[in-house]
Amino acid sequence: MFDTVRDDLRATLDEIRAAGLHKPERVIGTPQSATVEVTQGGRPGEVLNFCANNYLGLADHPEVIAAAHEALDRWGYGMASVRFICGTQEVHKELEARLSAFLGQEDTILYSSCFDANGGVFETLLGAEDAVISDALNHASIIDGIRLSKARRFRYANRDLADLETQLKEATAGGARRKLIVTDGVFSMDGYVAPLAEICDLADRYDAMVMVDDSHAVGFVGAGGRGTPELHGVMDRVDIITGTLGKALGGASGGYVAARAEIVALLRQRSRPYLFSNTLAPVIAAASLKVIDLLESADDLRVRLAENTALFRSRMTEAGFDILPGDHAIAPVMIGDASEAGRMAELLLERGVYVIGFSYPVVPQGKARIRVQLSAAHSTEDVNRAVDAFIAARTELAG
C-alpha cells in the first residue's frame, strides 16, 4: 500500500519545490544568539541571526543558564508524568504564581507549549450554545483550538472593529450563551498590534469575554514588558492571556494560560493537553523564574531593542524597501513572489545575514516576505550590516 502513497507524497513534495515553497531547515552549531554558526543547509560559518524570536537576547544569558544548571541538580531532568498524577513540583507552582503577578491575572496554568495552551482553552470553556469570534489572522494554534470546540465560529477581518461588532451582533442575535473574542496581541507575520482597548469596549457592550495570545509581546511590549494589555491600559479587562516561554521569555519551550481564577481552575480539571501531556521540565520552569527576575529590571534591554528596531526600519525605508509600517521588532520586508523571497534569503545568507523567506501557506499567496526580527542582543553595527546586505542582495537579484 505504501508504494502508492510514497509516489503521491513525492509528487506533492516536487510540487512544493517547483513552486518555490520548500522550507529547508538550516542547522546551527552554536547557542541561540545574535550571531550563530551555520553548519548545514547554507553558507557555513558565523552569521548574524535576524530570524529568531530572541527579542531580549535572553536565550544564552549567563544568569539564565546558571539557573538552569542549578535546577538540573536540584529538581532533576524531567517529571515523567502529568500534573495531576505526580508531575507537580514546587518550582511549577512558583512559576505560575510569578507569571500571574507579572501579567496582572488571578491565576496561571502551565502547558508544554503555547500551541497546547491555545488547544486546551476553547473546548474546555465553550459548548455548542456558545460563540467564539476570532480575528482572521490569528495564529494557527488558535484556529486549531477553535476547531476542537463545538462553539459557533465567527471570524472578523484583521483588526477591523466594525466587522468585529457585526460578528458580535450576529452571535448575540443567535442566542449565544457565552461569547469569547480572541485575538493575537501582535500578529506574527506582520508585526501589527491588536487594538485591545477598542476590543474591550466592544466586549463590554456585547457582554463578551476577551482572550489574547500575547506570545510576540510579553517581555518587551508595554512600559514594564507585560505585553499588549499593558500597552493599551487594559490589563484588568482581558479575561484570558496565553503566551509562550519560547520567545522573549528565555527562548526554550513551554506555554501558559493566565486568566480569571475560575477559568484556570476549570482548565486544570478539563483541559486535555494539560491533563494528558507531561509536565514542563523543571529546568525550564526554574530558568523562567530567573527570566522574570531579569524582566522586572530589563528596561535597558527593552530600550536597546526599540532603538535597534527603529534604526532598521528607518534605514530600510530610506533604501526603498517595502517594509510594513509599525514599531514592533517584527519587521516584514515585502517581496511578493515566493521564489524571489527564497532567493533573497539565500543571497543574504551568503553575505552573512541569516533570515528566512516566508511564503504560502504561512502567508497568503503573492505576499511572500522576509520577516526580520530584531533583538536587544544586536549591536548598532549588526543592524547596519544587515541593511547593507539587503541592499547588496537586492542589486544582485535585480541584475
Secondary structure, DSSP 8 states (H G I E B T S, - for coil): -HHHHHHHHHHHHHHHHHTT------EE-S-SSSEEEEEESSS-EEEEE-SSS-TTS-TT-HHHHHHHHHHHHHH-S---S-HHHH---HHHHHHHHHHHHHHT-SEEEEES-HHHHHHHHHHHH--TT-EEEEETT--HHHHHHHHHS-SEEEEE-TT-HHHHHHHHHHHHHTT-S-EEEEEESEETTTTEE--HHHHHHHHHHTT-EEEEE-TTTTTTSSTTS--HHHHTT-TTT--EEEEESSSSS-SS--EEEEE-HHHHHHHHHH-HHHHTS----HHHHHHHHHHHHHHTT-HHHHHHHHHHHHHHHHHHHHTT--B--SSSSEEEEEEESHHHHHHHHHHHHHTTEE--EE-TTTS-TT-EEEEEE--TT--HHHHHHHHHHHHHHHHHHH-
